[in-house]
Amino acid sequence: LAALGGLGPRGPDGLIALEATAALFGRLEPAGVVEALLGTALRWSMASRALLVRLDPDGLRIEAEGAATDHGAEFIQRPAAPAPDDYLAALAHRVIRTDQVVQAGDAPQRRIGLPLPKDGELGEALCLEAGPSGRFSPETVALLTALARAGATALENARRMTALQNKVARMTPLYEANVMGVFAWDLAGRVTEANDAFLEIVGYSREDVARGLVNWERMTPPEYRERDEQAVAELMGDKQARPFEKEYVRKDGVRVPVMLGISRFEESLNEGVCVVIEISELKAAQARLADALSALQESRARLGTALQAGRMGVWRRRMSDDALDPSPELNVLLGYPPDQPLTVGEMLPGLLDDPAELSAARERAVATGQPVFEIEYAYQRPDTGEVRCFLVRNEIVRDAANEPQEIVGLVIDITERKQHEERQQLLLNELNHRVKNTLSVVLGIVDQTLRNTRSPGAFAEALQGRLQALSKSHNLLTDGVWQGAGLRDVLASELAAWVAPPGERIVLDGENLMVGPKGVVTLGLVMHELVTNAVRHGALSVPDGRIDLSWRLDDDQDLHIVWREHGGPPAPPPSRKGFGMQLLERGLAREFVGGVRIDFAPEGFRCEMRLSMARMAQT
Amino acid sequence: VSVATDPDRAARVLVVEDEMLVAMVLEDQLADAGFKVVGPAFSVEEAMRLAASEPLDGAVLDINLAGEKVYPVADLLAARNVPFVYVTGFGRAGLRETDQGRPMLQKPYLFASLEAIVRGWG
């Protein structure tokens, strides 16, 4: 509005300026803004024709046109965007090239072109033809200049809004990858797009999404609402929320545990993408562990009646002189002949835990008047050297004056149960770690892909490919119980479409060396980038191009991998380093303490990698 | 830590992280925030070399590096009076007794939280 102020006495009054601005900025559709812009320009300048001309990579195009009529203006939006005539083209070219207002035609000036300033490299111009009696006075030119400036801003806003709406629609390829659940969300609770993997997790159909029945807010049980709000708050600041666990209520009413990674679009505070991993397996493992723990506690509670169940021993110990009276079963448990009299001193060397803890627990119980105390300790049998885990339940027997007289101890061997518990815990930690790790890798890929792509379409396509590459690596790792996979298998799986004889386009040459999980993941991603590049610009972009992919170990245990393209078009260096190059130079080379040499040779792209095999093989 | 627009005077932060993509993201985020990243180091050995030889204003340390613990690096930095923050998936329970007073972020964390800690040094 400020741009429209100060127009001088003959300019339209503030009210008209206000009305024009409202007309421009009130429209959310680019077409509406264009109509308001051309209509206002015609009205203010008394011109007979107003055109919006755009410079495309293939030349000038008329986007829209308005003509003055007796009762206002008539508009033609031009989806086909015809080329302007020579005279108009020359005018628009000069405006866009110089970014200046240009007047042309015989005096008095009958045509005028005004630039619509914007950030993009290619510009737009508003061109006007004066009516039969008209010309463009200096006041009118000042007014039109301000209008063009305001129009450019309004137009850009409207286009950005439309692009954002299209972005969600254009993410479709990503959803089809189905590596994990992905949906587009808005803050109104809507799920506006979702892939099959997500629909499977929550049990809804594609029609349900189309009918607006899928709502992440309604799918969220009440106890998780607060956690959701926290994530939304994080999104406002950071564009990404910390991954977290929650549950969704499926369409059939069953709850499903999930882990979420949420990003919002840069351009919008209200919309974004959410990656969903189902973690039922993890939760089931947690539940199994909890069961095992409660079974353990229950068995402890039942100890008093469980003497006959075996693997137990009893003893009595007199407080006055420390005399011990063990049952034969205790002797067996401790690794002594059943009939050998045992003393406390003989038992102590086998204790792996600090005996002081045992006496401290006893003294505490005696002092507090507690009748029973329990303690767990590790014990090494003197006869076999085997380490067992014992749970000891001690009952303090007191006399009439409440003075402790003796302790009756019940010893139970809980080694097997303990081992089971530890195995469960280990498994659980491992699973938990792997899920979190996978999610952080996925978020890393999302972040890097966002940094290196310019359009939502390109983002979705690139992300889909990378997630699929990651998924292939994970399949191999799962087959190998996450210890690693063969190098040839990794390459063959990532390049599957190209390595199958006959007519193979990529020839693999090298041994099936064992590579650890990190190597498998990184090499999988690298191969995906290389082959994608070859399909776009290199040897796989023409029918006869071939790639030799060979590897060998040198005497220093360095792994040399050579990717050599031939028979394709010459490989010019790219103008900027994309994700593939970053991955090679900043990722692969540094992770595996080696070097990467990239050669954009006329006969074809070539990439040589030298990597520490010791590091690659690490599990 | 002050952030100068002059890249030669930007605060130098050592990054120790063995998950390659996480390291790349962190490196980009720190660079975007105006810091000069030293590393990233993927192993204790490499981190020790950088911690011993590079001028540093601070460090971000992942605790578990391919099965090894980052503690020797932490001790070296402490001896040099270089402030650092631990980042770990295991939470405070995973820290040594002597590290209980140290700043720590549990993964996954928000970059803004890390940035606040790094800016607070100096």
Interface residues (C-beta under 8 A of the other chain):
Chain A: E234 G237 D238 Q240 A241 R242 P243 H433 K436 N437 L439 S440 V441 L443 G444 I445 D447 Q448 R451 K518 T522 Q582 L583 R586 G587 L588 R590 E591 V593 Q618
Chain B: D18 E19 M20 L21 V22 A23 M24 V25 E27 D28 P40 F42 E46 A66 G67 G89 K107 P108 Y109 L110 F111 A112
